[in-house]
Amino acid sequence: MLVHSRAGRWGAWALFAVLFVPLFALPLLVIVTASFSTNWSGAFPSGPTTEHYTAAVRGESLQALTTSLVTALTAGVLALVLGTWAALTAAALRKRGRRILDALFVLPVAVPSVVVGLAVLVAFSQPPFLLNGTRWIVILAHTILVTAFAYQSVSAAILRLDPMYEQAAASLGARPSYVLLRVRLPLLLPSLNAAAGLCFALSMGELSATMMLYPPDWLPLPVRIFTATDRGSLFTGSALAVVLMTATLLVLFAVSRIRTKATYR
């Protein structure tokens, strides 16, 4: 911590508690509490139960969770590949070309995600690229929305790379492809790891564009949470939200535990 005095440290922790508890911790605690309740008519919930979780891990709810996981994993991998390729390409361009590429990849997150969903729906509802009514249109929309974050993360990491390693490999006769695969990408692995986790988490929680695109047989869990709460099933929706949050955190924890080659260097 940059604050060295004891009073300053206590003040910083107090400010953190004042901001964190009501803005982040308390809403999450309310959701978790509601997921174990049957009614909430007073200051505190009543009727403790685990039936909501029993329903949340069975039948259509389990299928919705599986759909979200498959969508997020597929979109995350595609976004990581496309974002990394674009970042490497931008690093080789001149300043003007790099700015144009930056603008193109930032555009999907600069506009509301519902606009992206509408654009994908209009663009892929007619031949020759007819994806409307299939799972692929949902995966495509998620990929478009999260690729920008992979691109920005990898681009920032490329700017911090020491060119000495690449220059040394090239001076020893290594081909550009060898330098890329054996020198540059291993050095970028921590950033790739972080970008993959970010893309996965964002895809798991995406709702606006998904609401416009999902077919009946490909219903992600955020959509099911929305429909449950919209019909007044707040406690069931809370349990589904906790399941979604837990699944996302478990995958992110697994990603964070992956030790890359660059970590050992």
C-alpha positions in Angstrom: 0.0 0.0 0.0 1.3 3.5 -0.9 0.0 5.0 2.4 2.8 4.6 4.9 1.3 6.0 8.1 -0.9 3.9 10.3 -3.7 6.5 10.4 -3.6 6.8 6.6 -3.8 3.0 6.2 -6.8 2.8 8.6 -8.4 5.7 6.7 -7.8 3.9 3.3 -9.3 0.7 4.7 -12.3 2.6 6.1 -12.9 4.3 2.8 -12.7 0.9 1.0 -15.2 -0.6 3.4 -17.6 2.4 3.0 -17.5 2.1 -0.8 -17.2 -1.7 -1.2 -19.9 -2.9 1.3 -22.9 -0.9 0.1 -22.0 -0.9 -3.6 -20.8 -4.5 -4.1 -20.9 -6.8 -1.0 -24.4 -5.9 0.2 -26.2 -6.5 -3.1 -24.5 -9.8 -3.6 -25.4 -10.8 0.0 -29.0 -9.9 -0.7 -29.1 -12.2 -3.7 -27.5 -15.1 -1.9 -29.9 -14.6 1.0 -32.9 -14.4 -1.3 -31.9 -17.6 -3.0 -32.4 -19.5 0.3 -35.7 -18.0 1.1 -39.4 -18.5 0.2 -40.7 -15.1 1.1 -39.4 -11.6 2.1 -42.2 -9.5 3.5 -40.3 -7.9 6.4 -36.8 -6.6 7.1 -35.4 -10.1 6.9 -36.3 -13.1 4.7 -38.1 -16.1 6.1 -38.9 -19.6 5.1 -35.4 -21.0 4.5 -35.2 -23.6 1.8 -32.8 -25.1 -0.7 -35.5 -26.0 -3.3 -34.5 -23.2 -5.5 -31.0 -24.7 -5.9 -32.5 -28.1 -6.5 -34.4 -26.7 -9.4 -31.5 -24.6 -10.6 -29.2 -27.6 -11.2 -31.8 -29.7 -13.0 -33.8 -29.8 -16.2 -34.0 -26.6 -18.2 -31.9 -24.6 -15.8 -29.0 -27.0 -16.1 -29.4 -27.0 -19.8 -29.3 -23.2 -19.8 -26.1 -23.2 -17.7 -24.5 -25.7 -20.1 -25.5 -23.4 -23.0 -23.9 -20.4 -21.3 -20.7 -22.3 -20.6 -20.4 -23.6 -24.2 -21.2 -20.2 -25.6 -18.7 -18.4 -23.4 -16.0 -20.9 -24.0 -16.4 -20.9 -27.8 -16.8 -17.1 -28.0 -13.8 -16.7 -25.6 -11.5 -18.9 -27.7 -12.6 -17.2 -31.0 -12.2 -13.8 -29.5 -8.8 -14.6 -28.1 -7.6 -15.9 -31.5 -9.0 -13.0 -33.5 -7.9 -10.4 -30.9 -4.4 -11.7 -30.7 -4.0 -11.9 -34.5 -5.4 -8.3 -34.9 -3.1 -7.0 -32.1 0.0 -8.6 -33.7 -1.1 -7.1 -37.0 -1.6 -3.7 -35.5 1.8 -3.7 -33.9 3.4 -4.1 -37.4 1.4 -1.2 -38.9 2.2 2.4 -38.9 0.6 4.8 -36.5 -2.3 5.7 -38.8 -3.1 2.1 -39.7 -2.9 1.2 -36.0 -5.4 3.9 -35.1 -7.9 2.7 -37.7 -7.6 -0.9 -36.5 -8.1 0.3 -32.9 -11.2 2.1 -33.8 -12.7 -0.9 -35.7 -12.2 -3.2 -32.7 -13.4 -0.7 -30.1 -16.6 0.1 -32.1 -18.6 -2.9 -30.8 -18.1 -1.8 -27.2 -18.6 1.9 -28.0 -22.2 1.3 -28.9 -24.9 -0.4 -26.9 -24.8 -4.2 -27.1 -28.4 -4.2 -28.2 -27.3 -2.4 -31.4 -24.7 -5.0 -32.0 -27.4 -7.7 -31.6 -29.7 -5.9 -34.0 -26.9 -5.5 -36.6 -26.0 -9.2 -36.3 -29.7 -10.2 -36.7 -30.2 -8.1 -39.8 -26.8 -9.1 -41.4 -27.3 -12.9 -40.9 -31.0 -13.4 -41.4 -30.7 -13.9 -45.2 -28.6 -16.1 -47.5 -25.8 -16.7 -48.1 -25.0 -16.3 -44.4 -28.3 -17.5 -42.8 -27.5 -18.0 -39.1 -30.8 -16.7 -37.6 -32.5 -19.4 -35.5 -29.2 -21.2 -34.8 -26.9 -21.2 -31.9 -24.1 -19.8 -34.1 -25.7 -16.4 -34.3 -25.6 -16.1 -30.5 -21.9 -17.3 -30.4 -21.1 -14.8 -33.2 -22.6 -11.9 -31.3 -20.8 -12.8 -28.1 -17.5 -13.1 -30.1 -18.0 -9.6 -31.6 -18.7 -8.1 -28.2 -15.7 -9.6 -26.3 -13.1 -9.5 -29.1 -12.4 -5.9 -28.3 -11.3 -6.7 -24.8 -8.9 -9.4 -26.0 -7.5 -7.0 -28.6 -6.9 -4.2 -26.1 -5.3 -6.5 -23.5 -2.9 -8.1 -26.0 -2.1 -4.8 -27.6 -1.1 -3.3 -24.3 1.1 -6.3 -23.6 2.8 -6.1 -26.9 3.7 -2.5 -26.2 5.5 -3.6 -23.0 7.5 -6.4 -24.6 11.2 -5.9 -24.7 12.2 -6.2 -28.4 15.7 -7.5 -27.4 14.4 -11.1 -27.3 13.0 -11.0 -30.8 16.1 -9.2 -32.1 18.4 -11.8 -30.6 16.4 -14.7 -32.1 16.4 -13.0 -35.5 20.1 -12.3 -35.3 20.7 -16.0 -34.8 18.8 -16.9 -38.0 15.4 -17.6 -36.7 12.5 -17.3 -39.1 9.7 -14.8 -38.4 7.3 -17.7 -37.8 9.7 -19.3 -35.3 10.2 -15.9 -33.5 6.4 -15.5 -33.3 5.7 -19.0 -32.0 8.7 -19.6 -29.8 9.5 -16.1 -28.5 6.7 -13.6 -28.8 3.7 -15.7 -28.0 5.3 -17.3 -24.9 6.1 -13.9 -23.6 2.4 -12.9 -24.2 1.0 -15.9 -22.4 0.1 -14.1 -19.1 -1.8 -11.4 -21.0 -3.5 -14.1 -23.2 -4.5 -15.9 -20.0 -6.0 -12.7 -18.6 -7.8 -11.9 -21.8 -9.3 -15.4 -22.0 -10.7 -15.0 -18.5 -12.1 -11.6 -19.2 -13.7 -12.7 -22.5 -15.3 -15.7 -20.7 -16.7 -13.7 -17.8 -18.2 -11.0 -20.1 -19.8 -13.6 -22.3 -21.3 -15.5 -19.4 -23.1 -12.3 -18.3 -24.2 -10.9 -21.7 -27.9 -10.4 -21.9 -29.0 -7.4 -24.2 -27.8 -8.8 -27.5 -28.6 -12.3 -26.5 -32.3 -11.4 -25.9 -32.6 -10.4 -29.6 -30.9 -13.5 -31.0 -31.3 -16.7 -29.0 -33.4 -19.5 -30.6 -35.7 -21.6 -28.4 -33.2 -24.5 -28.2 -30.3 -22.3 -27.2 -31.3 -20.3 -24.1 -28.4 -19.1 -22.0 -28.7 -18.8 -18.3 -28.8 -14.9 -18.1 -31.9 -15.0 -20.3 -33.5 -17.6 -18.0 -32.7 -15.4 -15.0 -34.3 -12.5 -16.7 -37.5 -14.4 -17.6 -37.8 -15.8 -14.1 -37.5 -12.5 -12.4 -39.8 -10.8 -15.0 -42.5 -13.3 -14.1 -42.1 -12.5 -10.4 -40.0 -15.6 -9.4 -37.4 -13.5 -7.6 -36.1 -16.2 -5.4 -35.7 -18.7 -8.2 -34.0 -16.0 -10.2 -31.7 -15.3 -7.3 -30.7 -19.0 -7.1 -30.0 -19.0 -10.8 -27.9 -15.9 -10.5 -25.8 -17.5 -7.7 -25.3 -20.6 -9.8 -24.2 -18.4 -12.7 -21.8 -16.4 -10.5 -20.4 -19.5 -9.0 -19.8 -21.2 -12.3 -18.1 -18.1 -13.7 -15.8 -17.7 -10.7 -14.8 -21.4 -10.7 -13.7 -21.2 -14.4 -11.9 -17.9 -13.7 -10.1 -19.5 -10.7 -9.1 -22.4 -12.9 -7.8 -20.0 -15.6 -5.8 -18.1 -13.0 -4.2 -21.3 -11.8 -2.8 -22.1 -15.2 1.0 -21.6 -15.0 2.3 -20.4 -18.3 5.8 -20.7 -19.7 6.3 -17.0 -19.3 5.7 -17.3 -15.6 8.8 -19.4 -15.2 11.0 -17.1 -17.2 
